[in-house]
Amino acid sequence: MQRLLDAAGAQYAGCAAVASALTMDKARTKEAAAAAGVQVAAGLVFHGDRKPAAAEIGARLGARVVVKPNDQGSSVGLAMTDGPAALEAALGRISSGSWLAERWIEGREISIGVLGGRAMGIVEIRPKAGVYDYASKYTKGMTEYLAPAPLDPGVASSVRSAAETAFAACGCRDYARVDFMLQSGKEPFLLEINTLPGMKETSLLPMSARCVGLDFVALVKEMVTPALQRFRSPAPALRP
């Protein structure tokens, strides 16, 4: 959709096509962020019809491995595997598509909205089932959200810095949601960047915004303002 809008010369809120395409690819997102100094988990990308053996993945990433689609959202297909048998079973359910296996980072899952390049409040995600999968995301009452997350000020500062760095490294603009695992309560490891985050009042980006005093209406105004500015003052066309 962003490519169609760009081709039509339309102005719109949110990331442009290049950044949106990059961030839909979890492995490329991690590469760009890591090059800018953001911590990421070791990983391995593979195609469903050319799967590596479970033993090969385990040798490279350890006994506990997360397997997930490399280019989908909503945690569809997510598998948390603890040992060779579980990893073998997860691989057995895969037959097509691009996939990512990565080292399982133990810790707290957190999410933070970035608006205009500046990080907002940090939200901690505590799924009652232990894993923030599709069911935990979309079944009422299965997940507890702490906004703002109870973090040491120094840790919170490092998370905000990492979110802003990842946002910039991937060429994002206007707004996005950045997700991390917080290892040992202090080290943020990037999971992904979502350039089209959920926008119900109970979604993570609005939760993050409320932490810094922006209610839903104020947040939406801030999200669309840059697009209005681009519309009113378009950049000069590039000469061939």
Summary of the structure (lengths in Angstrom):
residues: 240
radius of gyration: 18.6
end to end distance: 25.3
largest distance: 58.6
contacts: 735
relative contact order: 0.17
helix: 36%
strand: 26%
